[in-house]
Amino acid sequence: MTDPRVRLVLVRHGESRWNVEDRYQGQEDSGLTEAGVAQAEAVAEVLVGRFGAAGMVVSSDLPRARDTAEPYRRLIDGTVREDARLREINVGTWTGRTRAEVMAAHPDDIAAVDGGVDIARGGGETYRQVRKRVWAALDEAAAGATGTVVVFTHGGPIRVATAEALGVPAPGERAFAPVLNCSYTVIDHGGPDGPHLLVAYNAPTTAGSRSTRVE
């Protein structure tokens, strides 16, 4: 019997300037640092070595994810399909501000987030909303592919996808460790009826990778 599962390899983007500065990025972009560019080159080699040339490569349309995908695309001489549903969470008015700045201006909101309440950060999105759009994108990718799909995305989407694959109710994604730059998470997608299997979570591929509390 043919195994219906498609292997999804979810890769977080390389280190960005706002990662270093501990600023909320959301759906804006600050560009990769030199370290982030090097991480993207390194993870491309790791992905080819461990998973080969994917049957499909998908990326968030935000520059930091697209730029991380490019070295892998070059190595496999392939194409990358962009999907805006794979974007990081929209953090509204928190965008570009440090955690300390947001804490000073909105202490009650930060306390709610730290306490596990799934609020719309800065008037943007909740993680429940992010989970819905991200999983729809992954379902669609899995339905249109065989073998392996490599997905370049962000920390928030990787955490909600992991929670969804494991059947952890929202906001259970908060139980998962923050995702390292250019780490990979592997989910065997079992089709519309599942089950889905978590094969690896947040596996580091480069030295000095950074995890962040803000996304």
Disulfide bonds with the S-S distance in Angstrom:
none
